[in-house]
Amino acid sequence: MATPNAAAGDHESAFWQFSLDLYARPRVADACLELQDSAGVDVNLLFYLLFLATRGRQVGRGDVARIDALVAAWRERAVLPLRTLRRTLKTGIAPFPLKDTASLRSAIKRIELDAERIEQDMLERLSPAPDTGIPAASRAAAARANLAAYQAFLGGMPATAVDILLDACGGD
């Protein structure tokens, strides 16, 4: 996930606000980057699963696969190419000096964030759907179950990073 800034907070979405709040909590950004880079986690999807948990909804691996399929093309064709270019520009493309490409990198970072917001808007439109998961015993139980379902879908995630997210989401 691109690092959100204050300007991104003007989006009138409960899910977007949830994501900004969660991302700002201690150690969450680093945990997200670790999950993204080491396990191929889509942080927007991860946050959506945690957002569902705050609404008492629990999903299974099949739900995760269905939800992922809805945003996969956008992630692959829009978000990831922008992220790759932004990261490439961070270290530079010789012979162009970093100072000459810094404003382009900043612009791409803003566009990447916009692309993530579009993905989140699509995910949020799913939120009220009655077929998105089942009622959970508690928010904490839903968060654990939803992350376990995502882990099963991906084939695993670093446990420490998952624990950081669960701690950041808190209990009931």
C-alpha positions in Angstrom: 0.0 0.0 0.0 1.3 3.4 -0.8 1.9 5.5 2.2 -1.3 7.5 2.8 -1.0 11.2 3.5 -3.3 13.8 5.0 -4.9 14.7 1.6 -6.0 11.1 1.2 -8.1 11.4 4.3 -10.7 13.5 2.6 -12.3 10.4 1.0 -15.8 9.9 2.4 -15.6 6.1 2.9 -15.8 4.2 6.1 -13.5 1.6 4.8 -10.9 4.2 3.6 -11.0 5.9 7.0 -10.7 2.5 8.7 -7.6 1.8 6.5 -6.0 5.1 7.2 -6.5 4.7 10.9 -5.2 1.1 11.0 -2.2 2.0 8.8 -1.2 4.8 11.1 -1.0 2.6 14.2 2.4 1.6 15.5 4.2 -1.1 13.5 1.3 -1.7 11.1 2.9 0.0 8.1 6.0 -2.2 8.5 4.0 -5.3 9.0 2.0 -4.5 5.8 5.1 -4.0 3.8 6.5 -7.3 5.0 3.3 -9.1 4.2 3.1 -7.4 0.8 6.8 -8.2 -0.1 7.2 -11.6 1.4 3.8 -13.2 0.9 2.2 -11.3 -1.9 -0.5 -9.8 0.3 -2.8 -7.3 -1.3 -2.9 -4.8 1.6 -6.3 -3.4 0.4 -7.8 -6.9 0.5 -6.2 -7.6 3.9 -7.7 -4.4 5.3 -11.0 -5.2 3.8 -11.0 -8.5 5.6 -10.2 -6.7 8.9 -12.9 -4.1 8.1 -15.4 -7.0 7.6 -14.3 -8.2 11.1 -15.2 -4.9 12.6 -18.7 -5.4 11.3 -18.8 -8.9 12.8 -18.4 -10.7 9.5 -16.3 -13.8 9.1 -15.2 -15.2 5.8 -13.7 -18.4 4.6 -11.0 -19.3 2.0 -13.6 -19.5 -0.8 -14.9 -16.0 0.1 -11.4 -14.7 0.0 -10.8 -16.3 -3.5 -14.1 -14.8 -4.8 -13.3 -11.3 -3.4 -9.7 -11.4 -4.7 -10.9 -12.4 -8.2 -13.0 -9.2 -8.3 -10.0 -6.9 -7.8 -7.1 -9.1 -9.2 -7.1 -7.5 -12.7 -7.1 -4.0 -11.3 -4.3 -4.9 -8.9 -2.2 -6.5 -11.6 -2.8 -3.9 -14.3 -2.9 -0.7 -12.3 -1.7 -0.9 -8.7 1.3 -3.1 -9.1 2.8 -1.4 -12.2 2.5 1.9 -10.5 4.1 0.5 -7.3 6.9 -1.0 -9.3 7.7 2.3 -11.1 7.5 4.2 -7.9 9.9 1.9 -6.2 12.3 1.9 -9.2 12.3 5.7 -9.1 13.2 5.7 -5.4 16.6 4.2 -6.2 16.9 5.9 -9.5 17.3 5.0 -13.2 20.8 5.8 -14.4 21.9 8.1 -15.7 19.0 10.3 -14.4 19.8 11.9 -11.1 17.3 11.3 -8.3 16.7 15.0 -7.9 15.5 15.1 -11.5 13.0 12.3 -11.0 11.8 13.1 -7.5 8.7 15.1 -8.6 7.7 12.3 -11.0 8.0 9.7 -8.2 5.8 11.9 -5.9 3.2 12.2 -8.7 3.3 8.4 -9.2 2.9 7.9 -5.5 -0.3 10.0 -5.5 -1.6 8.1 -8.5 -0.8 4.8 -6.9 -2.8 5.9 -3.9 -5.7 6.9 -6.1 -5.5 3.4 -7.7 -5.7 1.8 -4.3 -8.7 4.0 -3.4 -10.5 2.8 -6.5 -9.8 -0.8 -5.4 -11.0 0.0 -2.0 -14.2 1.5 -3.4 -14.9 -1.7 -5.2 -14.2 -3.8 -2.1 -16.4 -1.5 0.0 -19.3 -1.9 -2.4 -19.2 -5.6 -1.4 -19.5 -4.8 2.3 -23.2 -4.6 2.8 -23.8 -7.7 0.6 -25.5 -10.4 2.8 -23.4 -13.1 1.1 -20.1 -11.6 2.3 -19.2 -14.0 5.1 -21.2 -15.2 8.0 -21.9 -13.6 11.4 -19.0 -14.1 13.8 -18.9 -14.8 17.5 -16.9 -11.6 18.1 -14.9 -9.0 16.1 -11.6 -10.5 17.4 -12.7 -14.0 16.3 -13.7 -12.6 12.9 -10.4 -10.9 12.5 -8.5 -14.1 13.3 -10.7 -16.2 11.1 -10.5 -13.7 8.2 -6.7 -13.5 8.3 -6.5 -17.3 8.6 -8.7 -17.6 5.5 -6.4 -15.2 3.6 -3.3 -17.1 4.8 -4.9 -20.3 3.5 -5.7 -18.6 0.2 -2.1 -17.3 -0.2 -0.4 -20.4 1.2 0.9 -18.6 4.3 2.0 -15.3 5.8 4.6 -14.3 8.3 3.1 -15.0 11.8 4.7 -12.0 13.5 3.3 -9.5 10.9 -0.2 -11.1 11.3 0.1 -10.8 15.1 0.9 -7.1 14.8 -2.2 -6.6 12.7 -4.4 -8.6 15.0 -3.0 -6.6 18.0 -3.6 -3.3 16.2 -7.2 -4.2 15.5 -7.7 -4.9 19.2 -10.3 -7.0 20.8 -14.0 -6.5 21.2 
